[in-house]
Amino acid sequence: MKETVEDVAHQIFFDICEKKPTDVDVIFLEAINFPKLEYLPRTTAYIPLPRMVSGKNIFEGIIFSDYETGQETIWNLFFATLCHAAGHAKVTDFNIYKNWIKNKDKQKAYKIIEFIEDIKVNDFLKKSFPEYYQGIKKIDEVFEVLNQRDNIKKPEYAKKKFTEYFNIKNIDMQKIQNDIIELNQEKNEKLLDIADVLYKNQNNILVENVPYVDHYFNQKNISWKQNITITPEGLVERNVQNFIEIWFEQLKRRAKVRKRYGGLTQDLNFDKIEFAPENIGEYLRLKNATHMFLKKLSSQIKLIPNVMDDGVPEDMGLLQMQAAIQAVAAQNNSIQIFEQDDYRRIEEEWAIVLDTSSSMRLKFDEMKKFAISLGEAANEVNSKNGKWGFFTFNNNFRIVKDHYEKYDKTSRARIGGIEITGLSFIGDAVKLCTRILERENIERKYIFLVTDGQQVGTIGNTKDMEDAVMEARKKGITVIAIGFPEGNSKIFNMAMPYENLRKTVAKFVAAYSRLSGDDI
C-alpha cells in the first residue's frame, strides 16, 4: 500500500500525543483555511490541506504564486500545525474549564483558555520534542515581525502598549507563564485562579496571528499574505521533504481516479466530485460497534452461489480419498472426488452509495453502521473476482472507494469521515452510479442505495429518482434500496425499511440471496 500524507501525518500525531486513534479524531480537510480544535465530546483536530484556488496555491492564510516555490513553507506550516494539535491532544483537559466558562463572555473566555493551554503545549514540545519545537519557534519569529507590522495600527495593540508603559493594572505575565508551566493536573483550582486573573486583565494578552495555531473564534476577515518563505532544518526538514514527495505521488493517483469520472457528470446537479475526508478513529469505533454484524454479513453473502450448477463436478479442490477409492472400484465417473472449499462465484460489480443529506440526520448513526457492514462484505465477496465502489452523496458526490482502489486504510478512514450535511440528489446519484457501472463488461451489476428516500434540491424530485432507477434497471443493473419507506418502493428490484442493524442485515442477506438466484 502506498502511503498518503494523511497516513504519515496520523502516525506523527499519535506518536506525539501518545493516545489511541479511537480516543482522538484527526480530520484533514481542503475546505478550511486554518486548523481548529474541539474538545467535547472528544478531542477532534481539523487540519487544513493545501489547495488551489483560481490558479493560486493557498494554505493557512498565505497565497503562493506557484506550488514549487512555496512547497517547503506549506509543509513546514503543516508539520507545525500537526505538532501543535497533537500537543493539545496530549496536555489539554477541557473538563477543567467546563464550569469556569459558564456565565462568561465566550469569546473572551476562550481567548484565556487558549493562552493558558498554548503555554502548556509549547512547554511540552520544548521538553519532549526539542527539534520540532525549534522548527515551530522559527515560524513564530517570522510571524512576530509580520504581526508587529500589522498590529501597530490596531487599537488593542496600542492599548496594551499603553498599559505596559504606565503599569496600569499591569500583572507579571512572565510569572504567570512560569506558574502555568509548573502546575500539574492535580492543581486545577490554582489554574482556574490564574484564568480568573487573566480574564480580568484582557488587555495584557494580544492574540498573535500565527497560522498553525488554532482559535475557537477564527478571524472572519483573513489578512492574506503573499509568498512567505520559511525554510525548515534538521529533523523537521526531513519530515517536510517526505510530505512533499508523498503529496506529489498522491496528487497523481487522485488525478488518475478523477479522470475516470470525466464526462460522467454531464447534465447532473452535483456541485463537485471529491474524495471523502478521512477519520480513522471514527471508522475504528464503528467497526468495534458492528464487529459481529460485519462477520455475519460477510460470511453469509460469501457463501451465496451466483452461478448455475452445470452438473459437471469440478476437478479441483480437496481430494477425498474415500470417494476416490469408491469411484475407481465402481468405475463411476459421476462420483465427485474433490470437495469444493468455496462456492463458485462469477464476477459482480457493486456500487454502494450512501445518502449523507440533512434529512438523514435522525437515522444516520445506525444506517452508517449498516453501510460499513456492507462495505466490509463487498470487500470479502469481490476480493478475488469482482469490482466494487463506495460513494456518498448530498449536493456533492464523494468517492469513498473507487472501483480500482484497494480497500485499504485510506478507504476505511474515508468511511469514518462521512458526515451529514446538504441537499439530497438521489436521482443524480443513481444516474452517476449507473454510468460508473456501465464502464465495465461485467454481467452481474448492483447498486445498493442507502437512503431515506427524501429527495431535496432537484426539479422533479420523486419522478427524477424513479426515472433514474428505471433507467438503471433497463440496463441490467439490480437496484436495492435500504432505508426506503414501505409502500413507495415498487420502482426498485427490492427495497426494505431500516429497522435496526440486526434485522436489516438479516433482511439484506435474504434479499441478496433471492435476487442472486433470480439472476441465475
C-alpha positions as CSV (number, residue, x, y, z in Angstrom):
1,M,0.0,0.0,0.0
2,K,1.3,3.4,-1.0
3,E,1.5,5.9,1.8
4,T,-0.6,9.1,1.8
5,V,0.0,12.4,3.6
6,E,-2.9,11.6,5.9
7,D,-1.4,8.2,6.9
8,V,2.0,9.7,7.7
9,A,0.5,12.7,9.5
10,H,-1.6,10.3,11.6
11,Q,1.4,8.4,12.7
12,I,3.3,11.6,13.7
13,F,0.3,13.0,15.5
14,F,-0.3,9.9,17.6
15,D,3.4,9.4,18.3
16,I,3.4,12.9,19.9
17,C,0.2,12.7,21.9
18,E,0.5,9.0,22.8
19,K,-3.3,8.5,22.5
20,K,-5.3,5.9,20.6
21,P,-7.0,6.8,17.3
22,T,-10.3,5.8,18.9
23,D,-9.8,8.5,21.6
24,V,-8.8,11.4,19.4
25,D,-10.2,12.3,15.9
26,V,-7.9,13.8,13.3
27,I,-9.6,15.0,10.2
28,F,-7.8,16.5,7.2
29,L,-9.9,19.0,5.1
30,E,-9.2,21.1,2.0
31,A,-12.2,23.2,2.7
32,I,-10.8,25.0,5.8
33,N,-8.2,27.8,5.9
34,F,-6.9,27.3,9.5
35,P,-6.7,24.5,12.0
36,K,-9.5,24.1,14.6
37,L,-9.7,22.0,17.8
38,E,-12.8,20.8,19.5
39,Y,-12.5,19.1,22.9
40,L,-16.0,17.7,23.6
41,P,-17.3,15.0,23.4
42,R,-13.8,14.0,22.4
43,T,-10.7,15.9,21.2
44,T,-11.1,16.5,17.5
45,A,-8.4,18.2,15.4
46,Y,-9.3,19.6,12.0
47,I,-6.2,20.0,9.9
48,P,-6.2,22.0,6.6
49,L,-4.6,20.6,3.5
50,P,-3.2,22.8,0.7
51,R,-5.5,23.6,-2.2
52,M,-5.5,25.5,-5.4
53,V,-7.9,28.4,-6.0
54,S,-8.0,30.3,-9.3
55,G,-4.6,29.0,-10.2
56,K,-3.0,30.1,-6.9
57,N,-1.9,27.7,-4.1
58,I,-3.3,28.7,-0.7
59,F,-2.5,27.4,2.8
60,E,-3.2,28.9,6.2
61,G,-3.7,32.5,5.1
62,I,-0.8,32.6,2.6
63,I,-1.1,32.8,-1.1
64,F,1.7,31.2,-3.1
65,S,2.1,32.2,-6.8
66,D,3.2,28.7,-7.6
67,Y,3.4,25.4,-5.6
68,E,7.1,24.6,-6.3
69,T,8.5,27.7,-4.7
70,G,6.0,27.6,-1.8
71,Q,6.0,23.8,-1.1
72,E,8.6,23.9,1.7
73,T,6.8,26.7,3.6
74,I,3.4,24.9,3.1
75,W,4.6,21.6,4.5
76,N,6.6,23.3,7.2
77,L,3.4,25.0,8.4
78,F,1.5,21.8,8.0
79,F,4.0,20.0,10.2
80,A,3.9,22.7,12.8
81,T,0.1,22.5,12.8
82,L,0.3,18.8,13.3
83,C,2.7,19.1,16.3
84,H,0.7,21.9,17.9
85,A,-2.6,20.0,17.6
86,A,-1.0,16.8,18.9
87,G,0.4,18.7,21.8
88,H,-3.1,19.8,22.8
89,A,-4.4,16.3,22.5
90,K,-1.6,15.3,25.0
91,V,-1.9,18.1,27.6
92,T,-5.2,19.9,27.3
93,D,-8.1,18.7,29.5
94,F,-11.1,20.9,28.7
95,N,-13.1,19.5,31.5
96,I,-11.2,21.8,33.8
97,Y,-12.9,24.8,32.2
98,K,-16.4,23.4,31.8
99,N,-17.8,25.1,34.8
100,W,-15.4,28.1,34.8
101,I,-16.6,29.2,31.3
102,K,-20.3,29.4,32.3
103,N,-21.8,32.9,32.6
104,K,-18.7,34.4,30.9
105,D,-18.2,36.1,27.6
106,K,-17.5,33.1,25.5
107,Q,-15.1,34.8,23.1
108,K,-13.1,36.3,26.0
109,A,-13.1,33.1,27.9
110,Y,-11.8,31.0,25.0
111,K,-9.1,33.6,24.5
112,I,-7.8,32.9,28.1
113,I,-8.1,29.1,27.7
114,E,-6.1,29.2,24.5
115,F,-3.5,31.4,26.0
116,I,-3.0,29.1,29.0
117,E,-3.1,25.8,27.0
118,D,-0.7,27.1,24.3
119,I,1.9,27.8,27.0
120,K,1.5,24.2,28.3
121,V,1.7,22.8,24.7
122,N,4.9,24.8,23.9
123,D,6.5,23.6,27.2
124,F,5.6,20.0,26.4
125,L,7.0,20.2,22.9
126,K,10.2,22.0,24.1
127,K,10.9,19.2,26.6
128,S,9.7,16.1,24.7
129,F,10.4,17.1,21.0
130,P,13.0,19.8,21.1
131,E,13.8,19.7,17.4
132,Y,10.1,20.1,16.5
133,Y,9.9,22.9,19.0
134,Q,12.8,24.8,17.4
135,G,11.2,24.5,14.0
136,I,8.0,25.9,15.4
137,K,9.9,28.7,17.1
138,K,11.4,29.7,13.8
139,I,8.0,30.1,12.3
140,D,6.9,32.2,15.4
141,E,9.9,34.6,14.8
142,V,8.9,35.2,11.2
143,F,5.3,35.9,12.1
144,E,6.2,38.0,15.1
145,V,7.7,40.6,12.7
146,L,4.8,40.4,10.4
147,N,2.2,40.7,13.2
148,Q,4.0,43.7,14.7
149,R,3.8,45.4,11.4
150,D,0.0,44.6,11.1
151,N,-0.9,45.1,14.7
152,I,0.6,48.6,15.2
153,K,-2.5,50.1,13.7
154,K,-4.9,48.1,15.8
155,P,-6.4,49.8,18.9
156,E,-6.0,46.8,21.2
157,Y,-2.3,46.7,20.4
158,A,-1.9,50.4,21.3
159,K,-3.9,49.9,24.5
160,K,-1.7,47.0,25.5
161,K,1.4,49.1,25.0
162,F,-0.1,52.0,26.9
163,T,-1.0,49.7,29.8
164,E,2.6,48.2,29.9
165,Y,4.2,51.6,29.8
166,F,2.2,53.3,32.6
167,N,1.9,50.0,34.5
168,I,-1.9,50.4,34.8
169,K,-3.3,47.2,36.4
170,N,-0.3,45.5,35.0
171,I,0.4,41.9,36.0
172,D,3.6,39.9,35.9
173,M,3.0,37.9,32.7
174,Q,6.3,36.1,32.9
175,K,5.5,34.9,36.4
176,I,2.0,33.7,35.3
177,Q,3.6,31.8,32.4
178,N,6.0,30.1,34.8
179,D,3.2,29.3,37.2
180,I,1.2,27.7,34.4
181,I,4.2,25.5,33.4
182,E,4.8,24.4,37.0
183,L,1.2,23.4,37.6
184,N,0.1,19.8,37.3
185,Q,-3.2,18.2,36.7
186,E,-3.9,17.9,40.4
187,K,-3.9,21.6,41.0
188,N,-6.9,22.6,38.8
189,E,-8.1,25.2,41.3
190,K,-4.9,27.2,41.1
191,L,-5.0,27.1,37.3
192,L,-8.5,28.5,37.4
193,D,-7.3,31.2,39.7
194,I,-4.8,32.2,37.0
195,A,-7.6,32.1,34.4
196,D,-9.6,34.5,36.6
197,V,-6.7,36.9,36.8
198,L,-6.2,36.9,33.1
199,Y,-9.9,37.2,32.4
200,K,-10.0,40.4,34.4
201,N,-6.9,41.7,32.6
202,Q,-7.7,41.0,29.0
203,N,-5.6,44.0,27.8
204,N,-2.4,42.2,28.8
205,I,-3.0,39.5,26.2
206,L,-2.6,40.2,22.5
207,V,-3.6,37.3,20.3
208,E,-0.8,36.5,17.9
209,N,-2.0,35.5,14.4
210,V,0.3,32.5,13.8
211,P,-1.3,30.3,11.1
212,Y,-0.6,26.9,12.6
213,V,-2.3,27.8,16.0
214,D,-6.0,27.1,16.3
215,H,-8.5,29.6,17.6
216,Y,-12.1,28.8,18.6
217,F,-13.2,32.1,17.1
218,N,-11.5,32.2,13.7
219,Q,-10.9,35.5,12.0
220,K,-13.8,36.3,9.7
221,N,-11.7,38.6,7.6
222,I,-8.4,36.9,6.7
223,S,-5.5,39.1,6.1
224,W,-3.9,37.1,3.3
225,K,-0.1,37.2,3.0
226,Q,1.9,36.7,-0.2
227,N,4.8,34.2,-0.8
228,I,6.2,33.9,2.7
229,T,9.3,31.7,2.8
230,I,10.2,29.7,5.9
231,T,13.0,27.2,5.4
232,P,12.9,24.1,7.6
233,E,16.0,22.5,9.1
234,G,17.2,19.2,10.5
235,L,14.6,16.6,11.5
236,V,11.8,19.0,10.6
237,E,13.2,19.4,7.1
238,R,13.3,15.6,6.7
239,N,9.7,15.4,7.6
240,V,8.8,18.3,5.3
241,Q,10.6,16.7,2.3
242,N,8.8,13.4,3.0
243,F,5.5,15.2,2.8
244,I,6.5,16.9,-0.4
245,E,7.3,13.6,-2.1
246,I,4.2,11.8,-0.8
247,W,1.9,14.6,-1.8
248,F,3.2,14.7,-5.4
249,E,2.5,11.0,-5.8
250,Q,-0.8,11.3,-4.0
251,L,-2.0,14.0,-6.3
252,K,-1.0,11.9,-9.4
253,R,-3.0,8.9,-8.1
254,R,-6.1,11.0,-7.3
255,A,-5.9,12.9,-10.6
256,K,-6.0,9.4,-12.3
257,V,-9.0,8.5,-10.4
258,R,-10.8,11.8,-11.1
259,K,-10.0,11.3,-14.8
260,R,-12.2,8.2,-14.8
261,Y,-15.2,10.3,-13.9
262,G,-14.6,12.8,-16.7
263,G,-17.8,13.3,-18.7
264,L,-19.9,11.2,-16.4
265,T,-21.3,14.2,-14.5
266,Q,-22.6,16.0,-17.6
267,D,-26.3,17.1,-17.0
268,L,-26.1,16.3,-13.3
269,N,-26.7,18.7,-10.5
270,F,-23.7,17.9,-8.2
271,D,-21.6,20.9,-7.2
272,K,-18.4,18.8,-7.4
273,I,-16.9,15.3,-7.2
274,E,-14.4,15.0,-4.4
275,F,-12.8,12.4,-2.2
276,A,-14.4,12.0,1.2
277,P,-12.4,13.3,4.2
278,E,-10.7,10.8,6.5
279,N,-11.3,9.9,10.1
280,I,-9.7,6.6,11.0
281,G,-10.8,6.9,14.7
282,E,-14.5,7.0,13.8
283,Y,-14.0,4.1,11.5
284,L,-12.4,2.0,14.2
285,R,-15.2,2.9,16.7
286,L,-17.8,1.9,14.1
287,K,-16.0,-1.3,13.4
288,N,-15.9,-2.2,17.1
289,A,-19.6,-1.5,17.4
290,T,-20.5,-3.6,14.4
291,H,-18.0,-6.4,14.7
292,M,-20.4,-9.3,14.9
293,F,-22.6,-8.0,12.1
294,L,-19.6,-7.4,9.9
295,K,-18.6,-11.0,10.3
296,K,-22.1,-12.4,9.8
297,L,-22.9,-10.3,6.7
298,S,-19.5,-11.1,5.1
299,S,-19.6,-14.8,5.7
300,Q,-23.2,-15.4,4.7
301,I,-23.0,-13.4,1.5
302,K,-19.8,-15.0,0.5
303,L,-21.5,-18.4,0.7
304,I,-24.3,-17.5,-1.7
305,P,-23.6,-19.0,-5.1
306,N,-24.3,-16.9,-8.1
307,V,-23.7,-19.4,-10.9
308,M,-25.7,-22.3,-12.2
309,D,-24.5,-25.8,-11.4
310,D,-23.8,-27.3,-14.8
311,G,-23.9,-30.8,-13.3
312,V,-20.2,-31.5,-14.1
313,P,-18.0,-31.9,-10.9
314,E,-15.1,-29.5,-10.7
315,D,-11.8,-31.4,-11.0
316,M,-10.2,-29.2,-8.3
317,G,-10.4,-28.7,-4.6
318,L,-9.6,-31.0,-1.7
319,L,-9.2,-34.7,-2.7
320,Q,-11.5,-37.0,-0.7
321,M,-9.6,-40.4,-0.7
322,Q,-12.7,-42.5,0.3
323,A,-14.7,-41.1,-2.5
324,A,-11.8,-41.6,-5.0
325,I,-11.5,-45.3,-4.0
326,Q,-15.2,-45.7,-4.3
327,A,-15.2,-44.1,-7.8
328,V,-12.4,-46.4,-9.0
329,A,-14.0,-49.5,-7.6
330,A,-17.4,-48.7,-9.1
331,Q,-15.9,-47.3,-12.3
332,N,-18.3,-44.4,-11.8
333,N,-17.0,-41.0,-13.1
334,S,-20.0,-39.2,-11.7
335,I,-18.8,-39.5,-8.1
336,Q,-17.3,-36.2,-7.1
337,I,-13.9,-36.9,-5.5
338,F,-13.0,-33.2,-4.8
339,E,-14.5,-31.2,-2.0
340,Q,-15.1,-27.6,-3.0
341,D,-13.5,-25.2,-0.5
342,D,-15.8,-22.3,-1.5
343,Y,-19.0,-21.8,-3.5
344,R,-18.3,-20.9,-7.1
345,R,-18.9,-17.3,-8.0
346,I,-18.7,-15.2,-11.2
347,E,-17.7,-11.6,-11.4
348,E,-20.0,-9.0,-9.9
349,E,-19.8,-5.2,-9.8
350,W,-21.2,-3.3,-6.8
351,A,-21.8,0.4,-6.2
352,I,-22.7,1.2,-2.6
353,V,-24.0,4.7,-2.3
354,L,-24.9,6.4,0.9
355,D,-27.2,9.4,1.3
356,T,-25.5,11.9,3.6
357,S,-28.0,14.8,3.2
358,S,-29.5,16.6,6.2
359,S,-32.8,14.6,6.0
360,M,-30.8,11.5,7.1
361,R,-29.8,13.0,10.5
362,L,-32.2,11.1,12.7
363,K,-31.3,7.6,11.4
364,F,-27.7,8.3,10.2
365,D,-25.7,6.7,13.0
366,E,-27.5,3.4,12.6
367,M,-27.5,3.5,8.7
368,K,-23.8,4.4,8.8
369,K,-23.2,1.2,10.7
370,F,-25.0,-0.8,8.1
371,A,-23.1,0.9,5.3
372,I,-19.7,0.0,6.9
373,S,-21.0,-3.6,7.3
374,L,-21.9,-3.6,3.6
375,G,-18.5,-2.3,2.6
376,E,-16.7,-5.0,4.5
377,A,-19.0,-7.6,2.9
378,A,-18.3,-6.2,-0.5
379,N,-14.6,-6.5,0.0
380,E,-14.9,-10.1,1.1
381,V,-17.2,-11.1,-1.8
382,N,-15.4,-9.2,-4.6
383,S,-11.8,-9.5,-3.4
384,K,-10.9,-12.2,-5.9
385,N,-13.2,-11.8,-8.9
386,G,-15.3,-8.6,-8.9
387,K,-15.1,-4.9,-8.5
388,W,-16.9,-2.6,-6.1
389,G,-17.0,1.1,-5.2
390,F,-18.3,3.1,-2.2
391,F,-19.7,6.6,-2.6
392,T,-21.7,9.2,-0.7
393,F,-23.9,12.0,-1.9
394,N,-25.7,15.1,-0.9
395,N,-25.3,18.1,-3.3
396,N,-21.7,16.8,-3.7
397,F,-20.7,13.3,-4.8
398,R,-17.9,11.9,-2.8
399,I,-15.6,9.0,-3.5
400,V,-15.0,6.7,-0.5
401,K,-13.6,3.9,-2.6
402,D,-13.2,3.9,-6.3
403,H,-13.7,0.6,-8.1
404,Y,-10.0,0.4,-8.9
405,E,-8.7,1.4,-5.4
406,K,-7.9,-1.1,-2.8
407,Y,-10.0,-1.2,0.3
408,D,-7.1,-0.1,2.5
409,K,-6.6,2.2,5.5
410,T,-7.3,5.2,3.3
411,S,-10.7,3.9,2.1
412,R,-11.6,2.8,5.6
413,A,-10.7,6.2,7.1
414,R,-12.9,7.9,4.5
415,I,-15.9,5.9,5.8
416,G,-15.1,7.3,9.2
417,G,-15.0,10.8,7.7
418,I,-18.6,10.6,6.4
419,E,-20.8,13.4,7.8
420,I,-24.3,14.7,7.4
421,T,-24.9,18.0,5.5
422,G,-26.5,19.5,2.5
423,L,-29.2,18.6,-0.1
424,S,-30.3,15.2,-1.4
425,F,-29.8,14.4,-5.1
426,I,-30.9,10.8,-5.1
427,G,-31.7,10.7,-8.8
428,D,-28.4,12.1,-9.8
429,A,-26.6,9.7,-7.5
430,V,-28.3,6.7,-9.2
431,K,-27.6,8.1,-12.6
432,L,-23.9,8.6,-11.9
433,C,-23.6,5.1,-10.3
434,T,-25.3,3.6,-13.4
435,R,-22.7,5.4,-15.6
436,I,-19.9,4.1,-13.4
437,L,-21.1,0.5,-13.6
438,E,-21.6,0.7,-17.4
439,R,-17.9,1.2,-18.0
440,E,-17.2,-2.5,-17.1
441,N,-18.0,-5.5,-19.2
442,I,-19.3,-7.5,-16.2
443,E,-22.7,-9.3,-16.4
444,R,-23.8,-9.0,-12.8
445,K,-24.2,-5.4,-11.5
446,Y,-25.8,-4.0,-8.4
447,I,-26.5,-0.6,-6.9
448,F,-27.0,-0.7,-3.1
449,L,-28.7,2.6,-2.3
450,V,-28.8,3.5,1.4
451,T,-31.3,6.4,1.8
452,D,-34.5,7.6,3.5
453,G,-36.0,8.4,0.1
454,Q,-36.4,12.2,0.7
455,Q,-35.0,13.9,-2.3
456,V,-34.4,17.6,-1.9
457,G,-32.9,20.2,-4.2
458,T,-33.7,18.9,-7.7
459,I,-36.5,19.7,-10.1
460,G,-38.9,16.8,-10.4
461,N,-37.8,15.2,-7.1
462,T,-39.5,11.8,-6.8
463,K,-40.0,11.4,-10.6
464,D,-36.4,12.2,-11.3
465,M,-35.4,9.4,-8.8
466,E,-37.9,7.0,-10.3
467,D,-36.7,7.7,-13.9
468,A,-33.1,7.1,-12.8
469,V,-33.8,3.8,-11.1
470,M,-35.9,2.5,-14.1
471,E,-33.1,3.5,-16.5
472,A,-30.6,1.6,-14.4
473,R,-32.8,-1.5,-14.4
474,K,-33.3,-1.3,-18.2
475,K,-29.5,-1.5,-18.5
476,G,-29.4,-4.7,-16.4
477,I,-28.4,-3.2,-13.1
478,T,-30.1,-4.5,-10.0
479,V,-31.1,-1.7,-7.6
480,I,-31.6,-2.5,-4.0
481,A,-32.8,0.3,-1.6
482,I,-32.1,0.1,2.1
483,G,-33.9,2.6,4.5
484,F,-36.6,3.4,2.0
485,P,-40.1,3.7,3.5
486,E,-42.6,0.9,2.8
487,G,-45.3,1.5,0.2
488,N,-43.1,3.6,-2.0
489,S,-40.6,1.1,-3.2
490,K,-42.1,-0.6,-6.3
491,I,-39.6,1.0,-8.7
492,F,-36.7,-0.9,-7.1
493,N,-35.8,-4.6,-7.7
494,M,-36.1,-4.8,-3.9
495,A,-36.4,-2.3,-1.1
496,M,-36.5,-2.6,2.7
497,P,-37.0,-0.1,5.5
498,Y,-34.3,0.3,8.1
499,E,-35.3,-1.1,11.4
500,N,-32.2,-2.0,13.4
501,L,-28.8,-3.4,12.4
502,R,-29.6,-7.0,13.3
503,K,-32.9,-7.1,11.4
504,T,-31.6,-5.1,8.4
505,V,-28.6,-7.4,8.0
506,A,-30.8,-10.5,8.1
507,K,-33.2,-9.0,5.5
508,F,-30.4,-7.9,3.3
509,V,-28.8,-11.4,3.2
510,A,-32.2,-12.9,2.3
511,A,-32.8,-10.3,-0.4
512,Y,-29.4,-10.7,-2.0
513,S,-29.7,-14.5,-1.9
514,R,-33.1,-14.3,-3.6
515,L,-32.0,-11.8,-6.3
516,S,-28.8,-13.6,-6.9
517,G,-30.9,-16.8,-7.5
518,D,-33.3,-14.9,-9.7
519,D,-30.4,-13.7,-11.9
520,I,-29.1,-17.2,-12.4
